[in-house]
Amino acid sequence: ILLMNRSDRNFEYGIQRDQIGNDTLNI
């Protein structure tokens, strides 16, 4: 369960990080 939760957090964080990176690139 911990590994799954950890993976979910990393996955969500990765998505947010990608979105932020795209936003900064667009700006």
VOGU-3710 file (C-alpha; in Angstrom, 3 decimals, decimal comma):
1> illmnrsdrn> 0,000/0,000/0,000  2,800/2,413/0,900  4,577/1,721/-2,389  1,358/2,259/-4,360  0,592/5,503/-2,520  4,168/6,638/-3,005  3,959/5,857/-6,733  0,671/7,752/-7,016  2,194/10,782/-5,297  5,272/10,669/-7,534
11> feygiqrdqi> 3,071/10,268/-10,622  0,820/13,183/-9,638  3,855/15,294/-8,713  5,424/14,460/-12,070  2,280/15,600/-13,903  2,118/18,862/-11,927  5,859/19,363/-12,527  5,378/18,819/-16,279  2,450/21,260/-16,373  4,474/23,899/-14,500
21> gndtlni> 7,423/23,343/-16,846  5,149/23,734/-19,883  3,647/26,915/-18,414  7,094/28,444/-17,829  8,181/27,454/-21,359  5,022/29,031/-22,814  5,682/32,242/-20,876
//
